[in-house]
Amino acid sequence: MAVKDGFGEDGFEIWDAWSRQSDAYVERDARDVWKSIKPGRGITLATLFHEAKVNGWRDDGARPTPEDLEAGRRESAKRAVRQKAEEARERVQAASKAAQIWEAASTRADNHAQVRDPVTKLVKDKKSGTMEEVVDEGVQDKRLLVIEPEFAAVTRVVARQGNNLTSTIREAWDIGNLSTLTRHDPITATGAHIAIIGHVTADELRAELTHTDTANGFANRFLFLCVKRSKCLPFGGEDLPESVVTDFARRLERAGSAARRVGRVKMTEAARRDWERVYPRLSEAMPGLFGAATARAEAQVVRLAMIYALLDEKAQIDVPHLLAALAVWEYAEASALQVFGESLGDPVADGILRAVRAAGKDGMTRTQISGLFHRNYPAGRIEAALDLLARLNLAKKDPKDTGGRPSEVWVRP
């Protein structure tokens, strides 16, 4: 850090020459590490000279005396004490802030929305006739993290006729302005920042998200990530060292503080060129539930890239941020494919497709197809499902000559 702070990019050769002394030196890794070093973080060339003097170095070329070494040790000990005191102070401040947040959340009434604007009403006034009175001051911090361990229950609620949860989640993801104007006491929240983490099994998700229209209005606002435990830990994992947690909190707070000073986030020219190359594939429409669940690929990637840029304390999205976002999206896309596969989200079309594939080269007649559903669906509904399969080239109509009226048989392409 000191070399980069003092010499800027011109210091790379000095730093690289020193790095080459290591047996583990890799040129590409060395360049990546150099790029990641941020100057101006308090460690300068003066810092190096100070540390050297504390540990006995003298700029007159003379060897340090025992008195010099002892003084250096005393200074190092004092500095260590000051550093520990500073870390303890930061921990106390963090604990106090966490307690305040917890207290604010704990005392909030159950019938109040977690994020909401102030609510006023007109009341009678003897002098002016009417006046506006604040009946609910709302909340200043409109950030909310929702953790739902039973996400399948949410998908069932979404599927209910007349439920507005889908539109609320869509508004939260799109613009952050929420409203429940149909309530007796209407509530609005402008500029809300909502994050949702849900846990659900693949089988539950497939069972609940069975209609493409449900997925189009709901699923593509989420990133689907298939996860499993990597090891069996009867007593859980070990706690992270407190120094690691403190350092992470400090870095996160610094990145958040820097992000609040950034206006509109744009891409560098290099990132724009890469984005132009990947955009067509990201915006390509895919069929079925998989396509519905990944329909906002380009928007998801841009948001991820922006988050990486802001965590990196940058005002622009650069190539590394874009590549990191694409890596996350590729995993999310693969997870969605693992969950939904070739499901079309149409129970009739999915049922016909499974039956046609099972029938092999002989295919299925229209009579057999109608029998699949015990004639519970009208002919028009089955016809629409067959048209969908034909458009997607998943099944085709193969007329058979029977000596009279041709028999309509559906087979795999």
Wavefront OBJ file of the C-alpha trace (Angstrom):
o trace
v 0.000 0.000 0.000
v 2.814 2.387 0.877
v 4.538 1.914 -2.495
v 1.318 2.539 -4.427
v 0.449 5.527 -2.255
v 3.871 7.067 -2.814
v 4.541 6.247 -6.466
v 1.120 5.477 -7.921
v 1.098 3.125 -10.902
v 4.808 3.840 -11.437
v 5.513 1.854 -8.287
v 4.389 -1.447 -9.816
v 7.857 -2.369 -11.075
v 9.342 -1.875 -7.599
v 6.574 -3.879 -6.001
v 6.713 -6.588 -8.665
v 10.485 -6.978 -8.346
v 10.108 -7.492 -4.606
v 7.246 -9.976 -5.146
v 9.324 -12.075 -7.547
v 11.554 -13.129 -4.643
v 8.787 -15.485 -3.507
v 8.726 -19.084 -4.785
v 4.922 -18.798 -5.077
v 5.109 -15.789 -7.423
v 2.577 -15.801 -10.312
v 2.688 -12.801 -12.628
v -1.056 -12.651 -13.301
v -1.890 -12.937 -9.586
v 0.659 -10.239 -8.768
v -1.022 -7.834 -11.200
v -4.461 -8.629 -9.783
v -3.245 -7.968 -6.233
v -1.642 -4.691 -7.325
v -4.911 -3.564 -8.919
v -6.805 -4.386 -5.728
v -4.558 -2.197 -3.553
v -6.245 1.104 -2.764
v -3.937 4.072 -2.068
v -4.801 6.630 0.566
v -5.804 4.126 3.261
v -3.434 5.580 5.884
v -0.345 3.475 5.044
v 2.226 5.651 3.264
v 5.980 5.709 2.709
v 6.227 7.746 5.898
v 4.570 4.840 7.691
v 7.361 2.513 6.554
v 10.075 4.873 7.789
v 8.270 5.296 11.098
v 7.993 1.529 11.611
v 11.648 1.103 10.698
v 12.736 3.745 13.216
v 10.539 2.230 15.914
v 12.299 -1.093 15.347
v 15.815 0.394 15.546
v 16.629 1.684 12.050
v 18.660 4.900 11.889
v 18.915 7.089 8.818
v 22.572 8.003 9.591
v 23.741 4.489 8.771
v 24.779 3.681 12.347
v 23.770 0.416 14.003
v 21.002 0.787 16.578
v 22.104 0.823 20.206
v 20.459 -1.365 22.876
v 18.765 1.800 24.123
v 17.312 2.408 20.642
v 15.965 -1.143 20.459
v 14.427 -0.902 23.934
v 12.775 2.417 23.046
v 11.386 0.847 19.891
v 9.938 -2.068 21.861
v 8.286 0.321 24.320
v 6.780 2.334 21.454
v 5.484 -0.840 19.782
v 3.888 -1.957 23.046
v 2.193 1.436 23.498
v 0.930 1.327 19.921
v -0.489 -2.171 20.453
v -2.320 -0.967 23.570
v -3.772 2.010 21.682
v -4.883 -0.246 18.829
v -6.622 -2.668 21.183
v -8.348 0.236 22.936
v -9.537 1.575 19.571
v -10.871 -1.846 18.532
v -12.667 -2.183 21.882
v -14.217 1.253 21.410
v -15.446 0.304 17.929
v -16.954 -2.923 19.263
v -18.822 -1.007 21.965
v -20.150 1.441 19.382
v -21.232 -1.387 17.085
v -22.958 -3.191 19.958
v -24.744 -0.005 21.002
v -25.964 0.645 17.461
v -27.144 -2.949 17.087
v -29.037 -2.673 20.384
v -30.741 0.510 19.206
v -31.828 -1.147 15.947
v -33.090 -4.198 17.826
v -34.976 -2.050 20.314
v -36.617 -0.052 17.535
v -37.684 -3.252 15.784
v -38.888 -4.925 19.006
v -41.094 -2.054 20.122
v -42.795 -1.617 16.772
v -46.460 -2.554 16.844
v -47.453 -5.736 15.057
v -50.126 -3.940 13.058
v -47.635 -1.391 11.696
v -45.777 -1.881 8.446
v -42.018 -2.246 8.853
v -41.371 0.439 6.234
v -43.842 3.292 5.860
v -44.170 7.004 5.236
v -45.704 9.398 7.776
v -49.497 9.312 7.931
v -51.550 12.452 8.489
v -55.236 13.198 8.792
v -57.386 16.319 8.837
v -58.856 17.235 12.206
v -61.162 20.061 13.239
v -59.603 23.251 14.577
v -61.548 26.064 16.226
v -59.501 28.819 14.580
v -58.724 27.579 11.058
v -61.524 25.079 10.752
v -59.299 22.109 9.915
v -55.668 21.229 10.444
v -53.389 18.379 9.448
v -52.306 16.118 12.281
v -49.584 13.470 12.158
v -51.041 10.201 13.419
v -48.053 8.031 12.495
v -44.551 9.431 12.127
v -43.525 6.528 9.888
v -39.913 5.316 9.855
v -36.754 7.082 8.704
v -34.797 3.954 7.777
v -36.774 2.189 5.052
v -34.406 -0.717 4.610
v -35.831 -4.136 5.402
v -34.330 -7.619 5.253
v -36.934 -10.392 5.223
v -35.811 -13.960 5.928
v -38.509 -16.537 5.117
v -37.526 -20.107 6.116
v -40.758 -21.506 4.602
v -40.819 -19.846 1.197
v -43.295 -22.400 -0.156
v -45.961 -20.777 2.021
v -45.284 -17.454 0.284
v -45.713 -18.999 -3.170
v -49.049 -20.442 -2.081
v -50.210 -17.019 -0.942
v -49.127 -15.519 -4.277
v -51.246 -18.060 -6.146
v -54.462 -17.008 -4.384
v -56.883 -15.071 -6.528
v -56.924 -11.381 -5.682
v -53.714 -11.458 -3.650
v -51.532 -8.381 -4.217
v -48.243 -9.741 -2.849
v -46.918 -10.243 -6.389
v -47.501 -6.608 -7.333
v -45.994 -5.425 -4.036
v -42.809 -7.448 -4.603
v -42.665 -6.227 -8.188
v -42.931 -2.597 -7.061
v -40.286 -3.144 -4.391
v -37.886 -4.627 -6.940
v -38.646 -2.116 -9.690
v -38.803 1.293 -7.992
v -39.072 0.859 -4.218
v -42.371 2.750 -3.900
v -44.982 0.638 -2.117
v -48.635 1.216 -1.366
v -51.639 -0.646 0.011
v -54.358 1.776 -1.025
v -57.122 -0.826 -0.784
v -56.828 -0.976 2.998
v -59.104 0.935 5.314
v -55.970 2.747 6.526
v -53.872 3.214 3.372
v -50.113 2.913 3.807
v -47.359 4.076 1.463
v -43.596 3.741 1.577
v -41.459 5.695 -0.881
v -37.831 4.857 -1.530
v -37.988 1.543 0.342
v -35.121 -0.925 -0.003
v -36.385 -4.478 0.486
v -34.274 -7.645 0.454
v -35.827 -11.121 0.717
v -34.026 -14.375 1.495
v -36.182 -17.473 1.167
v -35.539 -21.160 1.809
v -37.439 -23.815 -0.129
v -36.808 -27.292 -1.511
v -36.719 -27.871 -5.262
v -39.741 -30.186 -5.062
v -41.813 -27.580 -3.209
v -40.836 -24.876 -5.663
v -41.756 -27.003 -8.671
v -45.087 -27.899 -7.077
v -46.059 -24.322 -6.239
v -44.784 -22.409 -9.275
v -46.773 -24.365 -11.815
v -48.180 -21.533 -13.900
v -46.091 -19.385 -16.192
v -48.086 -16.255 -15.410
v -47.272 -16.703 -11.698
v -43.578 -17.078 -12.493
v -43.567 -14.063 -14.808
v -44.914 -11.792 -12.116
v -42.990 -13.219 -9.208
v -40.086 -15.602 -9.732
v -37.906 -13.473 -11.998
v -37.508 -10.891 -9.242
v -35.453 -13.459 -7.325
v -32.113 -15.174 -7.846
v -32.441 -18.946 -7.458
v -29.362 -20.561 -5.928
v -29.176 -24.329 -5.369
v -27.237 -25.001 -2.162
v -26.439 -27.963 0.051
v -24.380 -28.390 3.164
v -20.737 -29.216 2.531
v -20.098 -31.143 5.732
v -21.868 -32.662 8.734
v -21.327 -30.571 11.874
v -23.302 -31.895 14.866
v -22.247 -28.927 17.015
v -22.110 -26.280 14.327
v -19.065 -24.459 12.996
v -16.507 -22.532 14.966
v -17.073 -18.821 15.603
v -15.172 -16.431 13.399
v -12.345 -14.637 15.197
v -13.571 -11.322 16.537
v -10.849 -9.502 14.623
v -12.208 -10.898 11.339
v -15.758 -9.785 12.132
v -14.575 -6.339 13.222
v -12.483 -5.892 10.092
v -15.367 -6.957 7.856
v -17.772 -4.586 9.609
v -15.291 -1.726 9.267
v -14.777 -2.365 5.541
v -18.519 -2.701 4.938
v -19.243 0.533 6.792
v -16.542 2.332 4.787
v -17.976 1.021 1.496
v -21.487 2.051 2.522
v -20.319 5.515 3.464
v -18.560 5.902 0.109
v -21.610 4.599 -1.785
v -23.837 7.279 -0.265
v -21.702 9.907 -1.972
v -22.105 8.327 -5.422
v -24.776 9.539 -7.827
v -25.781 7.612 -10.919
v -23.543 4.590 -11.484
v -22.382 4.077 -15.067
v -19.992 1.686 -16.816
v -16.433 2.312 -17.899
v -15.750 2.098 -21.637
v -14.139 -1.332 -21.233
v -17.157 -2.616 -19.278
v -19.538 -1.166 -21.896
v -17.777 -3.123 -24.648
v -18.075 -6.365 -22.687
v -21.694 -5.595 -21.822
v -22.559 -5.147 -25.511
v -21.184 -8.628 -26.189
v -23.142 -10.443 -23.458
v -26.392 -8.464 -23.601
v -27.988 -10.334 -26.554
v -27.669 -13.683 -24.807
v -28.942 -12.331 -21.489
v -31.995 -10.727 -23.096
v -32.916 -13.764 -25.215
v -36.348 -15.129 -24.290
v -36.546 -18.748 -23.116
v -39.702 -20.886 -22.918
v -41.455 -22.386 -19.943
v -40.978 -21.850 -16.240
v -37.211 -21.706 -16.662
v -37.587 -18.848 -19.114
v -40.092 -17.097 -16.876
v -37.835 -17.440 -13.821
v -34.817 -15.998 -15.669
v -36.585 -13.371 -17.770
v -34.843 -10.435 -16.092
v -31.296 -11.678 -16.558
v -29.861 -8.422 -17.870
v -31.398 -6.343 -15.066
v -30.188 -8.778 -12.402
v -26.633 -8.729 -13.767
v -26.471 -4.927 -13.866
v -27.650 -4.702 -10.263
v -25.103 -7.268 -9.138
v -22.330 -5.460 -11.000
v -23.321 -2.172 -9.356
v -23.191 -3.786 -5.913
v -19.690 -5.119 -6.611
v -18.573 -1.686 -7.822
v -19.906 0.076 -4.725
v -18.350 -2.533 -2.421
v -15.104 -1.799 -4.256
v -15.700 1.903 -3.460
v -15.912 2.786 -7.151
v -18.284 5.203 -8.838
v -18.307 3.202 -12.101
v -18.862 -0.429 -13.019
v -15.619 -1.853 -14.397
v -14.844 -5.154 -16.121
v -14.016 -7.105 -12.894
v -17.352 -6.053 -11.372
v -19.217 -7.138 -14.502
v -17.403 -10.481 -14.648
v -18.187 -11.146 -10.991
v -21.875 -10.381 -11.599
v -21.965 -12.662 -14.634
v -20.406 -15.490 -12.606
v -23.150 -15.168 -9.978
v -25.829 -15.040 -12.662
v -24.472 -18.121 -14.457
v -24.787 -20.096 -11.237
v -28.290 -18.730 -10.599
v -29.300 -19.597 -14.172
v -27.923 -23.135 -13.832
v -29.809 -23.487 -10.538
v -33.081 -22.403 -12.166
v -32.527 -24.909 -14.960
v -31.881 -27.626 -12.372
v -35.139 -26.804 -10.598
v -37.504 -26.159 -13.506
v -35.868 -28.091 -16.345
v -38.120 -28.156 -19.411
v -41.328 -27.515 -17.499
v -43.544 -25.148 -19.467
v -45.627 -24.077 -16.518
v -48.772 -25.246 -18.331
v -50.074 -28.438 -16.673
v -51.873 -29.572 -19.829
v -48.900 -28.983 -22.146
v -46.494 -30.565 -19.642
v -48.742 -33.635 -19.335
v -49.009 -34.051 -23.113
v -45.259 -33.621 -23.560
v -44.452 -36.333 -21.012
v -46.944 -38.723 -22.630
v -45.714 -38.077 -26.189
v -42.130 -38.712 -25.171
v -43.111 -41.907 -23.370
v -45.016 -43.115 -26.456
v -41.881 -42.988 -28.578
v -42.105 -43.196 -32.360
v -45.719 -44.363 -32.286
v -46.859 -41.026 -30.841
v -50.347 -40.337 -29.506
v -53.655 -39.712 -31.244
v -55.964 -36.870 -30.276
v -58.289 -39.396 -28.654
v -55.458 -40.749 -26.525
v -54.392 -37.239 -25.589
v -57.929 -36.338 -24.485
v -57.993 -39.522 -22.413
v -54.887 -38.404 -20.510
v -57.010 -35.917 -18.598
v -60.127 -38.086 -18.352
v -61.878 -35.497 -20.536
v -61.630 -32.899 -17.755
v -60.358 -30.258 -20.194
v -62.339 -28.935 -23.188
v -61.031 -29.448 -26.713
v -60.040 -25.783 -26.994
v -57.788 -26.043 -23.938
v -56.024 -29.109 -25.300
v -55.717 -27.463 -28.723
v -53.985 -24.446 -27.146
v -51.541 -26.737 -25.338
v -50.732 -28.594 -28.578
v -50.174 -25.286 -30.376
v -47.718 -24.277 -27.645
v -45.775 -27.528 -28.013
v -45.690 -27.104 -31.788
v -44.444 -23.497 -31.569
v -41.629 -24.568 -29.265
v -40.803 -27.511 -31.523
v -41.334 -29.950 -28.677
v -44.011 -31.967 -30.517
v -45.380 -32.069 -34.036
v -48.525 -33.267 -35.774
v -47.975 -36.298 -37.994
v -51.131 -37.178 -40.021
v -51.553 -40.938 -40.584
v -53.373 -42.351 -43.638
v -56.076 -44.741 -42.442
v -57.860 -45.179 -45.783
v -60.499 -42.692 -44.727
v -60.229 -39.545 -42.704
v -56.534 -38.981 -41.775
v -55.722 -39.746 -38.145
v -53.950 -36.956 -36.233
v -50.961 -38.328 -34.338
v -48.577 -36.237 -32.244
v -44.963 -37.326 -32.050
v -41.579 -35.961 -31.014
v -39.854 -33.854 -33.725
l 1 2 3 4 5 6 7 8 9 10 11 12 13 14 15 16 17 18 19 20 21 22 23 24 25 26 27 28 29 30 31 32 33 34 35 36 37 38 39 40 41 42 43 44 45 46 47 48 49 50 51 52 53 54 55 56 57 58 59 60 61 62 63 64 65 66 67 68 69 70 71 72 73 74 75 76 77 78 79 80 81 82 83 84 85 86 87 88 89 90 91 92 93 94 95 96 97 98 99 100 101 102 103 104 105 106 107 108 109 110 111 112 113 114 115 116 117 118 119 120 121 122 123 124 125 126 127 128 129 130 131 132 133 134 135 136 137 138 139 140 141 142 143 144 145 146 147 148 149 150 151 152 153 154 155 156 157 158 159 160 161 162 163 164 165 166 167 168 169 170 171 172 173 174 175 176 177 178 179 180 181 182 183 184 185 186 187 188 189 190 191 192 193 194 195 196 197 198 199 200 201 202 203 204 205 206 207 208 209 210 211 212 213 214 215 216 217 218 219 220 221 222 223 224 225 226 227 228 229 230 231 232 233 234 235 236 237 238 239 240 241 242 243 244 245 246 247 248 249 250 251 252 253 254 255 256 257 258 259 260 261 262 263 264 265 266 267 268 269 270 271 272 273 274 275 276 277 278 279 280 281 282 283 284 285 286 287 288 289 290 291 292 293 294 295 296 297 298 299 300 301 302 303 304 305 306 307 308 309 310 311 312 313 314 315 316 317 318 319 320 321 322 323 324 325 326 327 328 329 330 331 332 333 334 335 336 337 338 339 340 341 342 343 344 345 346 347 348 349 350 351 352 353 354 355 356 357 358 359 360 361 362 363 364 365 366 367 368 369 370 371 372 373 374 375 376 377 378 379 380 381 382 383 384 385 386 387 388 389 390 391 392 393 394 395 396 397 398 399 400 401 402 403 404 405 406 407 408 409 410 411 412 413
